[in-house]
Amino acid sequence: MECRIGCAACCIVISITSPIPDMPYGKPAGIRCAQLTPDNACRLFGKPERPLVCGSLQPAEEMCGSCNEDAFRLLSDMERVTKPEPR
């Protein structure tokens, strides 16, 4: 499976705890990554400053579903069930 151009669900829905250029404390869930272009392309794709977690995400049916709406729903569900409990 390959990423759907313009989807960017993984760049919006999930939280990223590692620093990202222009987001030194990472990215909260539900917030667009500062490195997304208006057409949802990654400005850091293929660059060394791209966080490892971003490069490690591989599109898969369980994560992406069959359409962008599926990806947003599936990733939202995954984010919710993996979110640490507040202390």
TORPA-431327 format. One line per field, with one value per residue: residue number from 1; y, x, z negated of N, C-alpha, C in turn. Coordinates in pm, 1 decimal. Layout:
// TORPA-431327
pos <- c(NUM, ...)
n_y <- c(Y, ...)
n_x <- c(X, ...)
n_z <- c(Z, ...)
ca_y <- c(Y, ...)
ca_x <- c(X, ...)
ca_z <- c(Z, ...)
c_y <- c(Y, ...)
c_x <- c(X, ...)
c_z <- c(Z, ...)
//
This chain:
// TORPA-431327
pos <- c(1, 2, 3, 4, 5, 6, 7, 8, 9, 10, 11, 12, 13, 14, 15, 16, 17, 18, 19, 20, 21, 22, 23, 24, 25, 26, 27, 28, 29, 30, 31, 32, 33, 34, 35, 36, 37, 38, 39, 40, 41, 42, 43, 44, 45, 46, 47, 48, 49, 50, 51, 52, 53, 54, 55, 56, 57, 58, 59, 60, 61, 62, 63, 64, 65, 66, 67, 68, 69, 70, 71, 72, 73, 74, 75, 76, 77, 78, 79, 80, 81, 82, 83, 84, 85, 86, 87)
n_y <- c(-118.1, 227.9, 568.6, 786.6, 1055.6, 1377.2, 1306.5, 1300.4, 1225.9, 1100.8, 1304.6, 1486.1, 1376.9, 1205.2, 1221.5, 1349.3, 1307.8, 1372.9, 1634.4, 1863.1, 2056.2, 2390.1, 2306.7, 2253.7, 2101.4, 1883.7, 1752.4, 1798.2, 1568.5, 1589.8, 1835.6, 2012.9, 1930.6, 2152.6, 2138.3, 2066.3, 2132.4, 2360.0, 2186.1, 1947.2, 1810.4, 1688.7, 1898.3, 1808.2, 1559.7, 1297.4, 1433.6, 1483.2, 1602.8, 1526.7, 1378.1, 1061.0, 896.9, 971.9, 886.8, 618.0, 538.0, 340.2, 304.1, 118.7, -105.7, -136.0, 104.2, 303.6, 244.5, 243.4, 489.8, 849.3, 939.3, 705.1, 672.7, 895.3, 832.7, 573.8, 628.2, 818.3, 658.5, 481.3, 662.5, 746.5, 508.0, 449.2, 657.6, 788.4, 753.4, 1033.7, 1174.3)
n_x <- c(84.9, 43.8, 93.6, -188.8, -203.3, -225.6, -371.4, -269.2, -349.2, -199.8, -28.6, -177.5, -376.3, -251.8, -50.2, 279.9, 568.3, 833.7, 1071.4, 994.4, 1085.3, 995.6, 813.0, 907.2, 843.9, 713.5, 407.8, 73.6, -206.3, -447.9, -372.7, -249.2, 59.5, 331.5, 490.5, 344.4, 234.7, 2.8, -134.6, -119.4, 129.8, 446.6, 696.3, 937.9, 989.9, 1205.3, 1424.4, 1693.8, 1615.3, 1358.4, 1138.0, 1212.4, 995.2, 805.0, 917.8, 911.8, 649.7, 440.5, 222.5, -73.4, -348.5, -482.8, -432.3, -482.3, -714.1, -960.3, -1003.8, -956.8, -1121.2, -1157.5, -891.8, -859.1, -1050.7, -967.5, -705.2, -764.7, -904.6, -696.2, -516.4, -668.0, -699.6, -438.0, -344.7, -170.1, -272.2, -380.9, -171.6)
n_z <- c(0.0, 68.3, -38.0, -26.9, 181.9, 50.7, -175.0, -455.9, -713.9, -917.7, -979.0, -1103.5, -1280.6, -1478.0, -1780.8, -1812.8, -1979.3, -1955.4, -1873.3, -1609.7, -1329.7, -1386.4, -1571.8, -1850.5, -2077.6, -1990.2, -1844.2, -1920.5, -1930.1, -1674.0, -1576.7, -1301.0, -1150.6, -1153.3, -934.4, -717.0, -389.3, -223.2, -50.1, -179.7, -170.1, -284.1, -399.9, -489.4, -389.6, -314.5, -412.7, -649.7, -891.0, -936.0, -1165.1, -1318.2, -1380.8, -1194.9, -954.5, -1005.6, -995.4, -809.7, -540.2, -583.3, -560.7, -808.6, -931.4, -748.2, -606.3, -344.9, -237.9, -278.1, -488.0, -635.2, -725.1, -896.7, -1092.0, -1183.4, -1276.2, -1470.4, -1651.7, -1724.5, -1842.8, -2060.4, -2214.2, -2280.4, -2422.7, -2698.4, -3042.6, -3238.1, -3489.8)
ca_y <- c(0.0, 354.1, 682.3, 859.1, 1195.4, 1475.2, 1256.4, 1361.4, 1192.1, 1073.5, 1432.0, 1569.8, 1307.9, 1147.4, 1304.9, 1317.7, 1363.4, 1418.6, 1768.1, 1881.6, 2196.6, 2481.7, 2246.7, 2194.9, 2010.1, 1784.1, 1791.8, 1733.7, 1501.2, 1676.0, 1961.4, 1995.6, 1948.4, 2279.9, 2110.5, 2032.7, 2239.6, 2373.9, 2069.6, 1831.5, 1741.9, 1709.8, 1975.6, 1740.2, 1424.3, 1264.6, 1516.5, 1427.0, 1662.6, 1463.1, 1289.0, 917.4, 837.8, 998.6, 797.4, 478.8, 507.3, 279.2, 288.7, -16.7, -107.4, -117.1, 242.7, 396.3, 209.0, 250.2, 629.5, 944.2, 941.0, 587.4, 699.2, 986.6, 759.9, 468.2, 687.6, 879.2, 548.0, 435.4, 767.1, 745.2, 389.0, 443.3, 778.4, 758.1, 807.1, 1149.7, 1143.6)
ca_x <- c(0.0, 116.6, 18.6, -276.4, -160.4, -317.2, -443.3, -202.7, -413.0, -97.9, 37.0, -277.0, -452.1, -173.6, 46.3, 420.3, 635.8, 968.6, 1074.0, 975.7, 1114.6, 884.3, 732.8, 1015.8, 791.8, 632.4, 278.6, -40.8, -305.7, -551.5, -313.7, -170.3, 203.7, 376.9, 563.7, 252.7, 204.0, -142.9, -193.0, -92.3, 255.9, 544.6, 814.7, 1058.1, 999.6, 1336.6, 1528.8, 1739.7, 1546.2, 1226.5, 1141.5, 1218.8, 861.3, 737.1, 975.4, 882.2, 509.5, 421.5, 79.9, -128.3, -495.4, -530.8, -410.1, -528.1, -843.7, -970.4, -1020.3, -905.5, -1210.4, -1119.7, -763.0, -882.2, -1124.8, -883.3, -596.2, -825.1, -930.3, -567.0, -465.0, -748.9, -675.5, -297.7, -311.5, -142.4, -364.3, -324.5, -115.1)
ca_z <- c(0.0, 71.0, -92.7, 65.3, 195.0, -6.6, -292.1, -572.1, -841.4, -1019.0, -1009.9, -1171.2, -1385.1, -1587.7, -1851.8, -1788.4, -2095.9, -1922.4, -1813.4, -1465.9, -1303.4, -1415.9, -1679.1, -1930.6, -2180.0, -1923.0, -1789.1, -1986.3, -1845.7, -1617.7, -1528.5, -1178.1, -1161.1, -1096.6, -811.5, -607.4, -294.4, -208.3, 18.8, -266.0, -143.2, -390.7, -360.4, -537.6, -333.8, -260.4, -473.0, -776.8, -1006.1, -952.5, -1282.0, -1289.4, -1387.7, -1067.2, -854.9, -1037.2, -964.4, -678.7, -514.5, -593.7, -563.7, -945.7, -970.3, -644.9, -550.6, -198.3, -195.4, -376.9, -604.5, -713.2, -790.0, -1008.9, -1195.5, -1238.7, -1353.4, -1590.3, -1743.9, -1775.9, -1931.7, -2183.2, -2296.9, -2321.0, -2497.5, -2839.3, -3142.2, -3308.2, -3623.2)
c_y <- c(124.0, 463.9, 743.1, 1004.7, 1286.2, 1429.2, 1324.8, 1330.5, 1169.9, 1200.1, 1527.9, 1498.8, 1265.8, 1250.4, 1256.5, 1385.2, 1412.2, 1557.7, 1762.2, 2025.9, 2281.7, 2426.2, 2176.2, 2096.4, 1899.9, 1841.1, 1720.7, 1666.3, 1602.5, 1809.4, 1931.0, 2014.2, 2079.1, 2260.1, 2063.9, 2153.8, 2253.2, 2256.1, 1938.1, 1747.6, 1776.5, 1785.8, 1903.9, 1602.9, 1403.7, 1345.7, 1460.5, 1484.6, 1610.1, 1368.5, 1141.3, 853.3, 858.3, 905.0, 651.6, 440.4, 453.4, 260.7, 141.8, -5.6, -79.1, 27.9, 339.7, 367.7, 221.8, 392.2, 720.9, 946.7, 821.9, 614.5, 790.4, 914.1, 655.1, 524.7, 757.4, 772.7, 498.1, 535.4, 762.5, 626.5, 376.7, 564.9, 742.2, 821.5, 929.1, 1109.3, 1219.5)
c_x <- c(89.2, 28.8, -69.9, -233.2, -268.3, -391.8, -393.0, -267.7, -308.3, -23.4, -56.2, -331.9, -366.6, -84.0, 186.5, 497.8, 777.3, 963.0, 1061.3, 1016.7, 986.9, 787.3, 830.9, 969.7, 705.2, 498.7, 166.6, -133.6, -409.0, -502.4, -232.2, -22.4, 241.6, 449.1, 474.7, 230.5, 52.1, -209.5, -158.0, 28.5, 352.7, 665.4, 944.8, 1080.0, 1137.3, 1451.2, 1568.6, 1669.1, 1404.2, 1233.1, 1139.2, 1081.2, 786.2, 787.6, 941.9, 737.6, 499.6, 272.5, 38.3, -279.0, -549.2, -521.9, -478.6, -668.3, -842.9, -991.1, -969.3, -991.1, -1181.8, -991.6, -781.6, -953.2, -1037.0, -770.5, -647.9, -852.9, -800.1, -507.5, -537.9, -711.6, -529.4, -254.5, -284.2, -246.3, -301.4, -275.5, -185.0)
c_z <- c(0.0, 12.2, 15.4, 66.3, 139.1, -129.6, -419.1, -706.2, -949.9, -1059.4, -1084.3, -1294.9, -1503.8, -1655.7, -1817.4, -1900.7, -2067.1, -1859.4, -1661.6, -1439.4, -1313.4, -1520.3, -1774.0, -2038.6, -2119.9, -1879.3, -1863.1, -1884.2, -1798.2, -1566.4, -1403.7, -1207.6, -1092.2, -963.5, -696.6, -518.6, -284.6, -137.0, -51.1, -225.4, -257.2, -336.8, -396.6, -475.6, -271.0, -318.0, -609.5, -899.7, -1026.2, -1071.7, -1242.2, -1289.6, -1256.3, -958.3, -879.6, -1009.6, -822.4, -655.0, -517.6, -605.9, -704.3, -990.9, -873.7, -592.7, -399.8, -145.9, -306.8, -503.1, -695.1, -791.7, -910.8, -1123.5, -1262.8, -1324.5, -1478.6, -1695.1, -1807.0, -1874.0, -2065.9, -2271.8, -2342.4, -2402.1, -2644.3, -2932.0, -3208.5, -3447.1, -3730.8)
//
